[in-house]
């Protein structure tokens, strides 16, 4: 079988092939479905700095909201991309929705009806975020593809990205975000902060209030993550950027040699294929993460001695 066949043995490797063109329709469907579920969390969770109350998290089977509360009652929603279901669990009854080809409107209706049946009704704003040609969920009745094998392969790539990003996060003593999945931009991210405030963000993100962008980027950051590809950049890649971008940042040499600064995106990018095809994917990805962070920290004159430490090790306290 070919390397791009989701049923081939390659789909079960730790770092599976993920050619965007081969699963673009499923990717777009999953992007919109995660927005419906993510907005449930958004609607009931108090605001946390930098929109950290918004994302989903990678699990051993897919993506979850984590524990949220509707009033005083607990609930979580999880895309089980192995079992091919969306689970909605409470402290009492639970239910699930089969993940299958269907319109966004049908998915939205099934989620809302399931929440109501569990006596956990949640009203969400039905307009997708961060998409230029957004259609309200309730009106998006076009047939949507969903190939479960490709969705599972995407999750397996997320697993490895999440693992290495979490390791990278352990080497920083300063303020840092969790490793989390933003359903608006459809990427996995981790962010380091210098501790200094940043100039106001200009906003202008499609279907995202400028106040949200300004709050998210209220402080100086170096952010990195994984994006599976999409319109305009149709290749899975790791990325790294600084806000605000310091002088000389984009000209700074970084590792590995295949990494480059994309002027259209305004960030360093490293093709996912470069990582997965290497003899040591973890080392290649860590070299990208550390060198691009170093470019941001050095150019912006962060207090690196005070902010950094060695990468963490299981069972060994950080020496002080």
N, C-alpha and C positions, 0 to 999 in steps of 0.2 A: 504494500500500500504506500501511497505517497506521504510525504512529510506533512502535507496540508490536509490530510484526511482525518477528521476528528475521531474516527473509529480505529485509527491505526495505533500501533504500540507506542508511537512517539507522543500521543496525547496523554500518556500516563507517566511520562518522565517528570522529574522535579521542575524542570524549566521547559514547558512545552512550547512548540511553535505557535505563534498567534498572528498570522498574516491578516491584517485588517480587512482586506478585500474579500476574504473568504467567509467572514462572519459579520460584515458591516450591518446587515439588516437586523440580525439578532442583537448586535451591540446597541443599535439605536433603540430597539424595543426595550432592552434591559435598562438603558439609561432613563427612559421615561417611566418605567415601572418603579425604579428605585426612587425617582422623584416623588411619586405618589406616597410610597412608604416613608421616605424621609420627611415629607411634609407632615405626616402624622406625629412624628417625634417633635418636629419644629412647633407644631400647634399647641402642644401641652407642656413643653419644657421651658423653664425660665432661661432667659438669655445668659449665656456665658461668654466671657471675653473672646474676641476673635471668631465668633460663631462656632465655638467648640461644642455647643449643644446641638448642632445640626447634623454632623456626619453619621455614617454607618461604620461598622467595625467588621474586620475579617474574622470569620470563625472557622472551626474545623469542618464546616459543611457549606459555608457561603458567606452571607453578609447579614448583619443584625443591627437593629436600632439600639441594642442593649436595653437595660431595664429603664422603662419610662412609667409615668403615673398619669392616670386619668382621674383627677381628683385625688383621692387617697388610695385608689386601687392600682396594683402593679400590672404591667403588661410588657411583653416584648414581641417584636415582629422579626422574623428571620427568613431570608431567601435561602432555602435549602437547595443548593444547586447540584447536590448529589441525588437527593430524593425527588427533586423537580417539583417542589411545592413551596408556597409561601405559608409559613406557620404564624399564627397569631395565638399567643399563649397568655393566659391570665392566672390568677391565684385560684380560679375555679375552672370553668370549662375552657377548652381550647378548640381551635378549628384550623383548617388549612384550605388553601386554594391551589388547584393544579396549575403549574406553569406550563403553558401551551400556547400555540399561535392564537392570538386574539387581539382585538383593537385595544388601544389605550382606554377608550371610554368603557369598554366592557370590564377591563381589569379594575379601573377606578370604581365602577359600580359594585363589583364583587367584593372589593376591599371594604367599601363603605357599608354594604349590607352585612358583611361578616362582623364588623365592629358593632353595628347596631344589634345584631343577634346575640352578641356576647354582653350586651348592656354596657358597652364601652364606646358610645358614639363620639366621633371626633370630626369636626368640620375643618376642612383645609382650604387654602386658597388654590383654586384649580388651574392656575396658569404655570406652566413649566418655567424654570429659571435658567438664565445663562445660555439660552438658545435663541438665535436670531429670528427664526421663523416659527415662534412658539404658537401652538394651538391649545386652547383650554382642554384639559383632560376630558371633560364632558362632551366635547365636540369632535374629538379626534377618533372618528369611526373608521378610518382606513384600515384594511387588513394589515396585521403586523406579524412578521415572521418570528419564530422562537425555536432555534435549534438547541436542544438541551445539551448535546455533546459539546458544542462550541461554548456555551455558557459555563459548563463545568471546566473546560480547558482554561477559559479566562480566569475563573476562580483559582485554579491551580497556579497560574502565573502570579495572581495576587498573593497567594500564600507565601511564595518565595520572596517576593518584593517586600511583603510585610515583615517577614522574618529578618531580612537584612537591614531594612530601615529601622527596626526596633533595636538591633544591635548597634547601628550607627548612633542612635539617640542616647545610648548609655555613655557615650564619650563626652557628654556636655553637662556641666554643673549649673549653667544658667537656666533661665526660663525656657522651656521647650514644650511643644504641643505633644499630645498623644499621636501615635500613628493612626490615621483615620481616613475614611473614604468619603470624599465630598461628592454627593449625588448631583449637584448643580454642574460642576465641571467634569464629573465622572473620572476622578483620579484619586489615587492613594497618596497621602502627603504626610510629611513631618517637618516641623518648622522650629528653627532656633532663633532666639531673640538676643540682641545685644544689651537690652535694658534701657536703651535710649528711645525717646519719642521720635516719630517720623513726620515729615511734612504731610499735609492732607492729601489723600489719594484722589486722583481726578475723577474716579468713578467711570461711568460710561459703559459698564458691562451690560450686555443685552438682558432685559427683564430681571435686573437686580437693582434694588434701590441704592442710590449713591451712598446713603447713610450706612448701609450694610458694608459696602466696600471700604468706606473710610474707617469704620470701627474695626474691621478685620485687619487693616494695615495701619493701625494707629501707632505702631512701634516698628523700629528697624528690625528686619528679618533676613535670614537666609533660609530659603525653603526648598525642599527637594521631594521628589516623588516619582510615581509611575503612572503613565497614561496609556491606555490601550490603542489609541489612535482615533481619528475622527475626521470630518470634513476639513480640508485645508492642511492637514498634517496626518496623512493616512499611513502611519507606521507606529507600531507600539514602541514606546521610548521611555527612558528615565530622563528626568529634567531637574534643573537646579537654577534658581534665580535669586536675586537680592532686591529688596525694596527698602529704601530707594536705591537705585543702581549707582554705586560709587564710581567716580572717574577711573578709567582704565580697567574696569572690571571685565568687560567683554573681550579685551585684548590679552588678558592674563592666560598663560599656558596652563592647561589642565590635563588630567589623565582620565582614561587612556587616550591613545592617539586618535581613536575614532570619534571622540567627543568633539563637539564644535558649538560655537555660539550661533543660535538662529536669530537673526535680526528681526524677522517677522514676528516670532514668538516673544522675543526679548529675554531669552534664557538659554543656558547651556542644555544640550540634548545629547543623549547617548542611545543609539538604537538598542532596543531590547534584544535583537538577534545577536548583537556583538557580545552581550553578556551571556546569553544562553548557549552560544556556540563555543565559548572559551573553555579552556581546560579547567579554570577555577572561577566560576561565575561570581562567587561571593567576593573574592579578592578584586576582581575587575570592577564590580559595582561599588565596593567600598572605596576603591581608588578614585572613582568618579565623585562619590559623595564627599570625601574628605578634601579632595583638591578643589572642587568648586566652592565648598564652604570656606576653605582657606583663602580663595581668591576674594570672596566677599568680605571676610573678616579682616584680611590684611589691607585691602583697598579702603575699607571704611574705618580702619583703625579701632577694631574691637579690642577689648582687654582680654586677649586670648589666654594669658596665664591664669587669670582669675576665673575664666568661664569653662575651661576644658579639663578633661581628665582622661585616663586610659579607658579603653572599652571594657565594659563589665564582663565578669566571668561567673558562671553558675556557682553558687555556694561560697563565693569569696567576697567578703566585704571590701568596699573601696578603701584603700589605704589613705589615712589622713595624718 
